Amino acid sequence: MKTITISLLMLFSLSAFAQSNTELKKHFEAYYKQMKAQGDKQGVINAMTHLDVIEPSVARKDTLAYIYLSEGQYMQALNTIGVDKNESDSDMNVEVKAVALKNLNQPKMALEHFEVLYKRNPNVYLAYEIADMNIQTGDLAGAKEKLNYALSNVKDDMKRAFYETQKPYETSMKAAIFYLKGLLTFNENKTANIDAALKLMNDALAIDPNFNLAKISREALEAQKAQQAAAQSKN
């Protein structure tokens, strides 16, 4: 009799727990919809976190990580889905890892995930991002390959955003590629390639005279050229 009573109590408890979980799920689904309607991102994050605790889901984790990413909470995004490269990861999952790691100044780790995205869907924007990080990490051959692809496939209406000024701005993607090729050319040989690098910066500015990074880089290259000329004249 005692065994039957304990079994009934356990069944009752499991049933009550399942019912409680179902009610909680309905509550947080409604809460999620309301927060989304109000544009409350932190509320959406809270709702998604509770739903994932109640009913864990890979897709939900990916979405939660993406929301963290969109809010600039890069570490939280990575804490949600991890940093390891997995062939089974969704495109959203890989993108979150790539962009979050890049923004956390981890270009070598970010490159692994950008390369996965590029392998799945090669395009000019990804080629540019990879080339930029290749230059940062010293893989100049890899950068050259990606920039050649980008220059061969870029369209005149493509744009790229830059954020080094207080007010972000957009420039022509073709101008951005010339600018990056200028940096690459200079890094390949910082003595012999100054004129070639300057030409590429001028090519970028011919497309967009207001391209701030190209202006700054051209000025730096001109100063470097002047220093080299002064040093040679002394010798």
SVG drawing of the C-alpha trace seen along z (x, -y; Angstrom):
<svg xmlns="http://www.w3.org/2000/svg" viewBox="-2 -65 78 67">
<polyline fill="none" stroke="black" stroke-width="0.4" points="0.0,0.0 2.9,-2.3 4.6,-1.7 1.3,-2.4 0.9,-5.7 4.5,-6.8 4.0,-5.9 0.8,-7.9 2.5,-10.9 5.4,-10.8 3.0,-10.6 1.0,-13.5 4.2,-15.5 5.4,-14.8 2.0,-15.8 2.0,-19.0 5.5,-19.8 4.6,-19.2 1.5,-21.4 3.6,-24.1 6.2,-24.0 3.5,-24.3 2.0,-27.3 5.4,-28.9 6.1,-28.4 2.8,-30.0 3.5,-32.9 7.0,-33.6 5.9,-33.1 3.2,-35.8 5.9,-37.9 8.2,-37.5 5.6,-38.7 4.8,-41.7 8.4,-42.7 9.0,-42.3 5.9,-44.4 7.3,-47.1 10.8,-47.0 12.2,-46.1 15.4,-44.1 16.3,-43.4 12.8,-42.1 13.1,-39.9 16.5,-38.5 14.9,-37.7 12.0,-36.0 14.2,-33.9 16.5,-32.9 13.5,-31.7 12.1,-29.8 15.4,-28.1 15.7,-27.0 12.1,-25.6 12.6,-24.0 16.2,-24.0 16.6,-24.5 19.6,-25.0 17.5,-27.3 16.5,-29.4 20.1,-29.6 21.2,-30.8 18.5,-33.5 19.3,-34.6 23.0,-34.9 22.1,-36.9 20.0,-39.3 23.0,-39.7 25.2,-40.4 22.8,-43.1 22.9,-44.8 26.7,-44.8 26.9,-42.3 29.5,-40.2 30.7,-38.2 27.2,-37.3 26.6,-36.1 29.6,-33.8 28.7,-32.6 25.3,-31.5 26.7,-29.4 30.4,-29.0 33.3,-29.7 34.1,-26.3 33.8,-25.6 31.3,-22.9 30.3,-21.7 26.7,-21.4 26.4,-25.1 23.7,-27.1 24.8,-30.2 23.4,-32.4 25.5,-30.6 28.7,-30.9 28.0,-34.6 27.5,-35.4 30.8,-33.7 32.7,-35.5 31.4,-39.0 31.5,-38.7 35.1,-37.5 36.1,-40.2 34.6,-42.9 36.4,-41.4 39.7,-41.8 40.3,-38.1 41.0,-38.1 42.6,-34.7 39.7,-33.0 37.2,-35.1 38.8,-34.1 38.0,-30.5 34.3,-31.3 34.5,-33.9 36.2,-31.3 33.3,-28.8 30.8,-31.5 32.8,-32.3 33.0,-28.6 29.2,-28.3 28.5,-31.5 31.5,-33.3 30.8,-37.0 32.5,-40.4 31.6,-41.5 33.0,-38.4 36.1,-38.5 36.8,-42.0 36.3,-41.2 38.6,-38.1 41.3,-40.1 41.2,-42.8 41.8,-40.3 44.4,-38.5 46.4,-41.7 46.1,-42.1 47.3,-38.6 50.1,-38.7 48.6,-36.4 49.3,-38.7 49.0,-35.9 45.5,-35.1 44.6,-38.8 45.7,-39.1 43.7,-36.1 40.5,-37.5 41.0,-41.0 41.5,-39.8 38.2,-37.9 36.5,-41.0 37.8,-43.3 36.7,-40.8 33.2,-40.6 32.4,-44.0 29.4,-46.0 29.3,-49.8 26.3,-50.0 27.9,-48.1 28.7,-50.0 30.7,-49.5 30.3,-51.2 33.2,-52.6 33.1,-53.6 36.4,-55.3 34.8,-58.8 32.2,-59.9 29.6,-59.7 29.7,-56.4 29.7,-56.7 29.5,-54.6 31.7,-54.5 31.9,-52.6 32.9,-49.0 35.2,-49.4 37.0,-52.3 37.2,-50.3 38.9,-47.4 41.4,-49.8 42.1,-51.2 42.7,-47.7 44.9,-46.7 46.9,-49.9 47.5,-48.7 48.3,-45.2 50.8,-46.5 52.6,-48.7 52.8,-45.8 54.3,-43.5 57.3,-45.9 57.3,-49.0 60.2,-50.5 59.8,-49.6 56.0,-49.7 55.2,-53.2 54.5,-54.7 52.3,-51.7 50.4,-51.9 49.9,-55.7 48.5,-55.0 45.9,-52.6 44.9,-55.2 44.5,-57.8 42.4,-55.3 40.1,-54.9 39.9,-58.7 39.1,-59.1 36.0,-57.1 35.1,-58.7 37.0,-62.0 35.4,-62.0 36.7,-58.5 38.2,-59.4 40.4,-56.3 41.9,-56.5 42.7,-60.2 44.4,-59.4 46.3,-56.5 47.5,-58.6 48.8,-61.3 50.6,-58.6 52.2,-57.2 53.3,-60.6 54.9,-61.3 56.7,-57.9 57.9,-58.7 59.2,-62.1 61.1,-60.5 62.6,-57.9 63.7,-60.6 65.2,-62.7 67.1,-59.6 68.5,-58.9 69.6,-62.4 71.6,-62.3 73.4,-59.2"/>
</svg>
